[in-house]
Amino acid sequence: MTLSPSLNRRIRVALADDHPLVASAMTKLLGETPSITVVHVSHSGAELLQQLRADPCEMIITDLSMGTSDHADQDGLKLVSALRKNWPSARVIVYTALNHPALAQRLLYLGAHAVVCKEDSLEELLAAVDQVAVQGSTYLSKQLRGTAPAPASALTPRELEVLRHIGCGLSVVDISRRMFVTVSTVSTHKRNAMDKLNIRSTVELIQYIHAAGLANLR
């Protein structure tokens, strides 16, 4: 597979995966794609960050759980946050063996531009690269489509604030007092957020808030 003809430049890519065979296969596939130059190959989050500090790239493709720690997936979430904080213009694609809708939701909230499951073919990874680089839109692996709502980045600051308070257990009345607005205004923010996220019930909304970590947002 080749990238869209509209991409008339080469993309500098950094790869990170703690499995050498996977990293090698990714490097080979991407290296054979005319519009891609693989600049860095790392085998840990720390190594990836070190390489990017020395030589930033415009696209980062990283595994989520690297290492044997029981908290490897949480470490991966912290890595994605660090990547988005330190290199905000870089496109981040997460290539993971963890196929969980809630995890996909969290990654989108943290700012990942694509989530691709390792169960899919490597061609799916190229499709994600193409959509993120050429179209500038987010991409979800086929088996995750329809399971994860739109990213929380689509919400306004006031909508995010309302959801954070809901996640902390506050009622609409309590939230209106906390935000110094009317109950009607809080309800409108809540309804608009649910519409954007394609969420149809308060129970589902609360599940999303906690999966995306919005209750801890400050």
FENFEN-V292456 format. One record per run of one state. SS is the DSSP state (A for helix, B for strand, O for the rest). FROM is the first residue (numbers start at 1). TO is the last residue. Records with the same first field share a line. If there is no record, write none. Layout:
SS->FROM-TO / FROM-TO
//
This chain:
O->1-10 / 17-19 / 32-35 / 43-44 / 55-58 / 63-71 / 87-90 / 97-100 / 111-113 / 118-121 / 136-138 / 141-141 / 145-151 / 155-156 / 168-171 / 180-182 / 198-201 / 212-213 / 217-218
B->11-16 / 36-42 / 59-62 / 91-96 / 114-117 / 139-140
A->20-31 / 45-54 / 72-86 / 101-110 / 122-135 / 142-144 / 152-154 / 157-167 / 172-179 / 183-197 / 202-211 / 214-216
//
